Amino acid sequence: MDLKIGKYRHFKGGEYEVIGVATHSESGGQLVVYRPLYGEGGLWVRPLDMFLETVEHEGELRPRFMFAARV
């Protein structure tokens, strides 16, 4: 799965920059490397499947993260 590099909006409203997708050295699982575009920043990782999943929020199904723009 190719994930676009750029800015994403979390379903709760925060904006994040996706840096890329890394491979876990032991499991081979794919992890999205990203950083918040607010606060102190720092790098975070989340399993690719979880990053791309659909969640229910306020009675609606929506993507956990939605692509917003190339950075």
DSSP file (Angstrom, degrees, kcal/mol; ACC not computed):
  #  RESIDUE AA STRUCTURE BP1 BP2  ACC     N-H-->O    O-->H-N    N-H-->O    O-->H-N    TCO  KAPPA ALPHA  PHI   PSI    X-CA   Y-CA   Z-CA
    1    1 A M              0   0    0      0, 0.0     2,-0.5     0, 0.0    47,-0.0   0.000 360.0 360.0 360.0 127.0    0.0    0.0    0.0
    2    2 A D        -     0   0    0      0, 0.0     2,-0.5     0, 0.0     0, 0.0  -0.821 360.0-160.7 -93.1 130.3    1.4    3.4   -1.0
    3    3 A L        -     0   0    0     -2,-0.5     2,-0.1    18,-0.0    18,-0.1  -0.941  22.8-116.4-111.4 130.5    0.5    6.2    1.4
    4    4 A K        -     0   0    0     -2,-0.5     2,-0.4     1,-0.1    14,-0.1  -0.413  24.5-129.3 -65.1 136.5    0.8    9.8    0.2
    5    5 A I        +     0   0    0     -2,-0.1     2,-0.3    14,-0.1    66,-0.2  -0.703  66.5  65.4 -81.2 136.0    3.4   11.9    2.0
    6    6 A G  E    S-A   18   0A   0     12,-0.9    12,-3.3    -2,-0.4     2,-0.4  -0.993  85.2 -19.3 151.2-156.7    1.9   15.1    3.3
    7    7 A K  E     -AB  17  69A   0     62,-4.1    61,-3.5    -2,-0.3    62,-1.5  -0.706  50.6-175.6 -94.8 136.6   -0.6   16.7    5.7
    8    8 A Y  E     -AB  16  67A   0      8,-3.0     8,-2.8    -2,-0.4     2,-0.5  -0.935  18.5-138.4-127.5 151.2   -3.5   14.7    7.2
    9    9 A R  E     -AB  15  66A   0     57,-2.6    57,-2.3    -2,-0.3     6,-0.2  -0.952  19.3-135.0-111.0 127.3   -6.3   15.7    9.4
   10   10 A H  E >   - B   0  65A   0      4,-3.2     3,-2.7    -2,-0.5    55,-0.2  -0.459  27.1-111.6 -73.8 150.8   -7.3   13.4   12.3
   11   11 A F  T 3  S+     0   0    0     53,-2.2    -1,-0.1     1,-0.3    54,-0.1   0.719 120.1  55.6 -60.5 -19.1  -11.0   12.8   12.7
   12   12 A K  T 3  S-     0   0    0     52,-0.2    -1,-0.3     2,-0.1    52,-0.0   0.467 126.3 -99.3 -91.4  -2.3  -10.9   14.8   16.0
   13   13 A G  S <  S+     0   0    0     -3,-2.7    -2,-0.1     1,-0.3     2,-0.0   0.143  76.8 129.9 115.5 -20.9   -9.4   17.8   14.1
   14   14 A G        -     0   0    0     -5,-0.1    -4,-3.2     1,-0.1     2,-0.4  -0.311  49.6-132.2 -68.4 152.0   -5.6   17.8   14.7
   15   15 A E  E     -A    9   0A   0     -6,-0.2    22,-2.8    -8,-0.0     2,-0.3  -0.864  25.4-178.1-108.3 143.1   -3.3   18.1   11.7
   16   16 A Y  E     -AC   8  36A   0     -8,-2.8    -8,-3.0    -2,-0.4     2,-0.6  -0.953  23.6-133.5-137.8 151.2   -0.3   15.9   11.2
   17   17 A E  E     -AC   7  35A   0     18,-2.9    18,-2.0    -2,-0.3     2,-0.6  -0.944  19.1-143.3-107.4 121.9    2.5   15.5    8.7
   18   18 A V  E     -AC   6  34A   0    -12,-3.3   -12,-0.9    -2,-0.6    16,-0.3  -0.748  16.1-176.1 -83.7 124.1    3.2   12.0    7.4
   19   19 A I  E     -     0   0A   0     14,-2.9     2,-0.3    -2,-0.6    15,-0.2   0.834  54.0 -71.8 -86.8 -39.6    6.9   11.5    6.9
   20   20 A G  E     - C   0  33A   0     13,-1.4    13,-3.0   -16,-0.1     2,-0.5  -0.982  48.5 -73.6 169.1-172.2    6.8    8.0    5.5
   21   21 A V  E     - C   0  32A   0     -2,-0.3     2,-0.3    11,-0.2    11,-0.2  -0.975  41.1-165.5-118.4 128.1    6.1    4.3    6.1
   22   22 A A  E     - C   0  31A   0      9,-3.3     9,-3.1    -2,-0.5     2,-0.5  -0.732  17.2-126.2-109.5 159.0    8.7    2.3    8.0
   23   23 A T  E     - C   0  30A   0     -2,-0.3     7,-0.2     7,-0.2     2,-0.2  -0.925  25.8-120.3-107.3 127.4    9.0   -1.5    8.3
   24   24 A H     >  -     0   0    0      5,-3.3     4,-1.6    -2,-0.5     5,-0.0  -0.467  19.4-137.5 -65.1 130.8    9.2   -3.0   11.8
   25   25 A S  T  4 S+     0   0    0     -2,-0.2    -1,-0.1     1,-0.2    -2,-0.0   0.749  95.6  31.6 -67.1 -25.8   12.5   -4.9   12.1
   26   26 A E  T  4 S+     0   0    0      3,-0.1    -1,-0.2     1,-0.0    -2,-0.0   0.870 129.8  28.6 -98.2 -47.7   11.0   -7.9   13.9
   27   27 A S  T  4 S-     0   0    0      2,-0.1    -2,-0.2     1,-0.0     3,-0.1   0.707  89.6-132.1 -91.0 -20.9    7.5   -8.4   12.7
   28   28 A G     <  +     0   0    0     -4,-1.6    -3,-0.1     1,-0.3    -1,-0.0   0.461  56.3 147.8  79.4   0.1    7.8   -6.9    9.2
   29   29 A G        -     0   0    0     -6,-0.1    -5,-3.3     1,-0.1     2,-0.4  -0.278  50.3-114.4 -66.5 154.9    4.7   -4.8    9.9
   30   30 A Q  E     -C   23   0A   0     -7,-0.2    18,-2.5    -3,-0.1     2,-0.4  -0.787  30.1-168.1 -97.4 135.6    4.3   -1.4    8.3
   31   31 A L  E     -CD  22  47A   0     -9,-3.1    -9,-3.3    -2,-0.4     2,-0.5  -0.972  18.6-131.9-124.4 133.7    4.3    1.7   10.5
   32   32 A V  E     -CD  21  46A   0     14,-3.3    14,-1.4    -2,-0.4     2,-0.6  -0.730  18.2-150.8 -83.5 129.1    3.3    5.2    9.5
   33   33 A V  E     +CD  20  45A   0    -13,-3.0   -14,-2.9    -2,-0.5   -13,-1.4  -0.903  33.4 149.3-102.1 122.6    5.9    7.8   10.8
   34   34 A Y  E     -CD  18  44A   0     10,-2.6    10,-3.0    -2,-0.6   -16,-0.2  -0.933  32.4-147.2-148.4 167.7    4.2   11.1   11.4
   35   35 A R  E     -C   17   0A   0    -18,-2.0   -18,-2.9    -2,-0.3     8,-0.1  -0.997  27.2-109.9-140.7 145.1    4.4   14.3   13.6
   36   36 A P  E     -C   16   0A   0      0, 0.0   -20,-0.3     0, 0.0     6,-0.1  -0.455  16.4-141.8 -70.4 145.8    1.8   16.6   14.9
   37   37 A L  S    S+     0   0    0    -22,-2.8     2,-0.3    -2,-0.1   -21,-0.1  -0.083  83.3  56.3 -97.2  32.6    1.7   20.1   13.3
   38   38 A Y  S >  S+     0   0    0    -23,-0.1     3,-1.1   -24,-0.0   -24,-0.0  -0.943  95.4  12.1-150.4 165.8    0.9   21.6   16.7
   39   39 A G  T 3  S-     0   0    0     -2,-0.3     0, 0.0     1,-0.2     0, 0.0  -0.234 119.9 -26.9  64.1-148.3    2.5   21.6   20.2
   40   40 A E  T 3  S-     0   0    0      1,-0.3     2,-0.3    -3,-0.0    -1,-0.2   0.514  80.8-151.6 -82.6  -6.0    6.0   20.3   20.7
   41   41 A G    <   +     0   0    0     -3,-1.1    -1,-0.3     1,-0.1    -4,-0.1  -0.550  25.9 164.3  75.3-128.5    5.9   18.0   17.8
   42   42 A G        -     0   0    0     -2,-0.3     2,-0.3    -6,-0.1    -1,-0.1  -0.063  46.3 -75.4  89.2 160.9    8.1   14.9   18.0
   43   43 A L        -     0   0    0     -8,-0.1     2,-0.3    -2,-0.1    -8,-0.2  -0.759  46.4-175.7 -97.8 142.6    7.8   11.8   15.9
   44   44 A W  E     -D   34   0A   0    -10,-3.0   -10,-2.6    -2,-0.3     2,-0.3  -0.906   9.4-154.0-129.8 157.4    5.1    9.2   16.3
   45   45 A V  E     +D   33   0A   0     -2,-0.3   -12,-0.2   -12,-0.2   -24,-0.0  -0.972  12.1 175.5-131.3 151.0    4.4    5.8   14.7
   46   46 A R  E     -D   32   0A   0    -14,-1.4   -14,-3.3    -2,-0.3     5,-0.1  -0.980  43.3 -92.2-149.2 140.6    1.1    3.9   14.2
   47   47 A P  E  >  -D   31   0A   0      0, 0.0     4,-2.5     0, 0.0     3,-0.4  -0.293  36.0-125.4 -54.2 137.9    0.4    0.7   12.4
   48   48 A L  H  > S+     0   0    0    -18,-2.5     4,-2.1     1,-0.2     5,-0.2   0.892 109.5  54.2 -54.2 -44.9   -0.5    1.4    8.7
   49   49 A D  H  > S+     0   0    0    -19,-0.3     4,-0.6     1,-0.2    -1,-0.2   0.892 111.0  45.7 -58.9 -39.8   -3.8   -0.6    9.0
   50   50 A M  H >4 S+     0   0    0     -3,-0.4     3,-0.7     1,-0.2    -1,-0.2   0.887 110.0  54.2 -70.4 -39.0   -4.8    1.5   12.1
   51   51 A F  H 3< S+     0   0    0     -4,-2.5    14,-0.7     1,-0.2    -2,-0.2   0.885 115.0  40.7 -60.2 -38.7   -3.8    4.7   10.4
   52   52 A L  H 3< S+     0   0    0     -4,-2.1    -1,-0.2    -5,-0.2    -2,-0.2   0.498  92.8 114.1 -89.5  -5.6   -6.0    3.9    7.4
   53   53 A E    <<  -     0   0    0     -3,-0.7    11,-2.6    -4,-0.6     2,-0.4  -0.174  66.1-118.1 -72.0 162.0   -9.0    2.4    9.3
   54   54 A T  E     -E   63   0B   0      9,-0.2     2,-0.3    10,-0.1    -1,-0.1  -0.801  31.6-168.3 -95.3 137.8  -12.5    3.9    9.4
   55   55 A V  E     -E   62   0B   0      7,-3.2     7,-2.6    -2,-0.4     2,-0.5  -0.878  23.2-118.0-124.6 157.4  -13.8    4.9   12.9
   56   56 A E  E     +E   61   0B   0     -2,-0.3     2,-0.4     5,-0.2     5,-0.2  -0.857  36.9 171.4 -95.4 127.5  -17.2    5.9   14.2
   57   57 A H  E >   -E   60   0B   0      3,-3.2     3,-1.7    -2,-0.5    -2,-0.0  -0.978  67.5 -13.5-140.2 122.9  -17.3    9.5   15.5
   58   58 A E  T 3  S-     0   0    0     -2,-0.4     3,-0.1     1,-0.3    -1,-0.1   0.880 130.1 -51.7  52.6  42.2  -20.5   11.3   16.5
   59   59 A G  T 3  S+     0   0    0      1,-0.2     2,-0.4     0, 0.0    -1,-0.3   0.482 119.4 103.4  78.8   3.5  -22.6    8.6   14.8
   60   60 A E  E <   -E   57   0B   0     -3,-1.7    -3,-3.2     2,-0.0     2,-0.5  -0.917  67.8-129.1-119.8 145.6  -20.8    8.8   11.5
   61   61 A L  E     +E   56   0B   0     -2,-0.4    -5,-0.2    -5,-0.2    -7,-0.0  -0.785  42.6 154.3 -87.4 132.0  -18.2    6.5    9.9
   62   62 A R  E     -E   55   0B   0     -7,-2.6    -7,-3.2    -2,-0.5     2,-0.1  -0.977  48.3 -84.5-151.5 160.4  -15.1    8.4    8.7
   63   63 A P  E     -E   54   0B   0      0, 0.0    -9,-0.2     0, 0.0     3,-0.1  -0.409  31.3-131.9 -66.2 144.2  -11.4    7.8    8.1
   64   64 A R  S    S+     0   0    0    -11,-2.6   -53,-2.2     1,-0.2     2,-0.4   0.934  98.3  18.6 -59.7 -45.6   -9.2    8.1   11.2
   65   65 A F  E    S-B   10   0A   0    -14,-0.7     2,-0.4   -12,-0.3    -1,-0.2  -0.994  75.3-161.5-127.3 134.7   -6.9   10.3    9.1
   66   66 A M  E     -B    9   0A   0    -57,-2.3   -57,-2.6    -2,-0.4     2,-0.1  -0.962  27.4-112.8-118.6 131.7   -7.8   12.1    5.9
   67   67 A F  E     +B    8   0A   0     -2,-0.4   -59,-0.3   -59,-0.2     3,-0.1  -0.376  38.0 171.1 -60.6 133.2   -5.3   13.4    3.4
   68   68 A A  E     -     0   0A   0    -61,-3.5     2,-0.3     1,-0.4   -60,-0.2   0.749  53.0 -34.1-114.3 -41.8   -5.4   17.2    3.3
   69   69 A A  E     -B    7   0A   0    -62,-1.5   -62,-4.1     0, 0.0    -1,-0.4  -0.969  57.9 -90.2-174.4 157.8   -2.4   18.4    1.2
   70   70 A R              0   0    0     -2,-0.3   -64,-0.2   -64,-0.3   -53,-0.0  -0.614 360.0 360.0 -74.7 141.8    1.1   17.8    0.1
   71   71 A V              0   0    0     -2,-0.3    -1,-0.1   -66,-0.2   -65,-0.1   0.420 360.0 360.0 -95.7 360.0    3.6   19.5    2.4
